[in-house]
């Protein structure tokens, strides 16, 4: 059974950092990513990458502040978030897809991030 389990969210002051983790159980995927959804807003892509490495894509609002990475031995996806802003407050979701050109099909339950001003 495929499961994506996120962790690492929490409360942080503006300017601070957090690192989110997503452990993948059951299989590996060709492409994975992080999305977020703030209250009253649509879900948006934060970052994605190829599981073999490279092909990194970042949302405009996080470029230069966030970094996506993975540990293939641990089957874990990471999102390092630096210089956090109150606008980064959202529930962050890990997602996976079979191929880079397909829609993300598998989703975690999310981990909340709150950035205080």
Secondary structure by P-SEA (a helix, b strand, c coil): cbbbbbcccccccccbbbbbbbbbccccccccbbbbbccccccccccccccccccccccccccccbbbbbcccccbbbbbbcccccccccbbbbbbbccccccccccccbbbbbbcc
